[in-house]
Amino acid sequence: WKAGRTHRERQQLIADHYTEGVPAENFHSCCKMMQVNSLTKDEKVSRIPASIPQFTNSPTMIIMVGLPARGKTYISKKLTRYLNWIGTPTKVFNVGQYRREAVRTYKNYEFFRPDNEEAMRIRKQCALTALRDVNTYLSHEDGHVAVFDATNTTRERRALILQFAKEHGYKIFNVGI
C-alpha cells in the first residue's frame, strides 16, 4: 500500500482506516487522537494538563481489610509486584510475619481468641512495629507506597492506622477483601 503513494495519501488511508464507521461528530476527536499519537514523547509530556493528580505525590498506604484466608496477602504481593514494575517503589508489610517472628509458643487457635489478653497485647505490638517500619520505609528509604497486610477487621485497629497515617501525612486506600 506504500508503493506509488505520497505521504499525504498514506496519511489519508490511515485516517480512513481508523475512522471507518465513526459518526461525523466524533471524527474531529479521532483526528485529534491521531495527531497526539504522532507526537514525540516530549511533545506528549508537555501537553499533559498539570491538573492531573499524580498517584505518588505524597506517600501512600494501602490498607488490606478482610477475614483470614480471603486473599489479602496474595493481592498485596501482586499489587506490589505491579507497582514496582511500573516504577513506583512499593513494599508489603505483613503483620502475620511480624507475629510469627515475635511468638513461637502459640501454635493453635488460642492465640486468636479475643479473651486472651496477652495475645491481644502481642498482636497490637506487632501491628505497631509494622507501622513503625512503614514510617521508616516511607520517610527515610524513599518508598512511595506501603501495603499494610493484616486482617484489620476491628474498628479500633482501623482507627489506629488512620490516626497513624494522619499524623504522618500519608494518603490511605482501604482495600476490603
Salt bridges, closest charged atoms under 4 A:
GLU110 OE1 - ARG113 NE 3.83
ASP115 OD2 - ARG113 NH2 3.10
